[in-house]
Amino acid sequence: MPKITYISHKSKKNTVEVPTGLSVMEGALQNNIEGIDADCGGSMACATCHVYVSENWLTKIEKIHDAEQDMLDMAYEPKKNSRLSCQIIVSDDLDGLEVTTPIKQA
Amino acid sequence: MIKTDAIIIGAGPTGLFAVHQLGIIGLKCEVVDNLDRAGGQCIELYPDKPIYDIPAVPECTGEELTNNLLKQIEPFKAGFHFGQRVEEIKQVNNLWVLTTNKGNIFSAPNVIIAGGVGSFEPRKLALKEAEKFENNQIFYSVTNKNLFQNKKISIFGGGDSALDWALELSKLNEITLIHRRTEFRGATHTLNEIKQKEKEGKILIKTPYNLKSIEGESVMTGIQIEHEDGKLEKIKTNYILSFFGLIMKLGPIADWGLNIDKKTIPVNTETFQTNREGIFAIGDICTYPGKLKLILSGFHEAALAARACFKRAKPNETYRFEFTTGSKSIHGRLGLKNE
């Protein structure tokens, strides 16, 4: 099962196994990872599952769509490497993915 | 004080259908919502996005769903109280007495919390200094645009609210519109108007920039914005308008003595009652084993909670299960004629 590492804004690392096909957001909720709120439940409507993805992983995950980019405008301190974790679907190719959660989501 | 059979907190689809389910069994209710209109998340988060999993409705938008529900509950003449939040709840004998932040008071044996993920509030600026200028020089909505006459205004955001207010206020003075990326999200004609105003020198567009700091001690005099590449720029500013959408906050509900588990309220699935007798929770805000955050689940929960409300509202009457197809009493409540 792919391993996903969630890094808190205080650089605390938490590596968990997330089944293929689930989103990085769902993986966080199932493992009680702090820093991801996911208020809307994955309908890409709230920007509270916002994460930063390191440069080397950004190219490996599916490209960002306009709607996600629009929603990220609402996120807390978005950067160039911002993504919504509900839109990153875990696959074997993403084994080892590291995402960093922002200081807060809202 | 308004006395009724049930008070519903939240006018999203679940709260609206609760009005229906209470209505057909002959119970009156009042609905309170922090937003200025009905619809909840359906209207605020995805008014135009199609929904495909409402039974017998192959496809509809959040707005259509809300309008249809409002039409369906029309006969029951529920009282709606928008733009206010229930702040306090206390028990007086067998009744619950609720007070809103606008000072309205309601009393009922039943309270149905259909509050989704909490009440909607504007998403605020990240900077700590922003707090001390809030409602003074920094605003998250516009109530009095005359305030901005002949002042220097910086508007943050890339969506419809930011664009619409930039256009509107550019009639009064010069506007700086600041956004984190070069693309704006708005209707084509709005974007064209913005471009036109930029040419005329009425709107100065700064992208891709973010707010870096606020200058001024007791009075804000300016701001510093940071380009994506790190370059800093100062802008004289009297007022900041910030439009980063809405967030959902549980708010005062957390202080009502209810069991809360990760922002949701555990309920018993027979009645949808919480740990407090006469307070029910339905829709996204309730939790139980197997809970699905679907609108259709909210409808089911509303039907059962309404029946449980009957016993507390009319303790001396016997509840009778009836179908809407053939019940004369239900037809009467629906205001149907030719009976």
Interface residues (C-beta under 8 A of the other chain):
Chain A: D39 C40 G41 S43 A45 C46 A47 T48 Q69 D70 D73 M74 Y76 E77 P78 K80 A106
Chain B: Q41 L45 Y46 K49 V117 R123 A126 G157 G158 G159 H179 R180 R181 E183 R185 N210 E228 F244 G245 I247 M248 K249 D284 K293
